[in-house]
């Protein structure tokens, strides 16, 4: 009898255990189906941000919330508190993830990346001959080095927010100010924009990938980002990263030039066909139309900025400079008459153009005026500048290889590419801009950013302008403008204050 009782007890216990296990299993399966982020809790979707999630305890049935980063960007504080951002052409980590916000954080880095290339004997010999031995670059690889693993925690200090589900996406919320800042940091230009009764859709091509914005009527506005599929790290001959300054990028899209000496200029937008006289208004930027609103949104202080605006007029003076610029009608031109004082202001603005490693997403009215004013001087020195850049590559290839450029590319292609880009006079290739700007930096090795940002070349009389180092920097900064992308600074009218970043 005792044996039978023991068997019955154990059988009862086992049945109860199996039953409870079945209930827990069913509850877990139901919870998986009810979890709105069930398909998003993977490295394939979250990328490196997967490692920043809370881990579920084995004794709990309910999944922990899924978190994403708080992305905030403006002119004063920069991108997530960083004024200087180091960008890679493609996401640094594997897997890169599918969420656009995770991809962006795998492209934007708070610190410079070391060279991925080993040094060659030719570099060492050239540097010894020049008496300038530099510290060798550390060789890193993408997946199996301590340095790269550490970079997966580079944005770990960011505040977190619970992700929200929208259709098949797990989204963070961003402001339109943050969106515009990310667009200009990646050198975006409009590919298409379409608005009708069903809503708004737009696409932006950028140096780092494709941006898509959709805002269906009655629904949330959604931003998506996809990296390029036409580039591969294994065949990339460029340095692993380049620098972007958040404040300079946002100022250029608003048509503002801020000199290290303190003076700030803003330019009017593109005008309808006609004849206009440019006028200089001290602290006049608050009277601008569209760009001052954007500058305010981005965190700028419009009351500190002087304004160069166009007033419609039939008055003509023989002492005034005449500039032909594009108008809002693509088939017609606009004539701008520039008095002497305004000519001096434009020349100072040209000298104070900020340095950059990439082309700008730029205010089109400012670009029109700067291009028209600088064209005679640029054309005068264009062939000399092209030849100087080519000779610099031939004579000092080791300086460029030290920056991370691939050796065969430097010796066989880089100089000719730079010369051709300068001679072309315009384009929209960020790669060519990186080629030209890095050669110029090698030529003026040791200049500070303030020295690059403000030179004294355009304010000189024409007969005193020459192609010395100051002239090379001044002309290179204008070359960057020639190859920059026009950006509709009033695109914020098409967007709500907050968007979902999928």
PyMOL commands that set and color helices and strands:
alter all, ss='L'
color gray80, all
select helices_A, chain A and resi 2-34+38-40+43-52+100-105+121-130+146-151+176-185+233-235+246-253+285-287+291-297+302-304+340-351+364-395+397-402+407-424+430-443+449-453+462-464+469-482+491-494
alter helices_A, ss='H'
color red, helices_A
select strands_A, chain A and resi 67-69+73-74+78-79+84-87+108-109+160-162+164-166+169-175+189-196+199-205+209-216+222-227+242-245+256-258+264-267+274-281+306-312+321-326+333-338+361-363+485-487+498-501
alter strands_A, ss='S'
color yellow, strands_A
deselect
rebuild
show_as cartoon
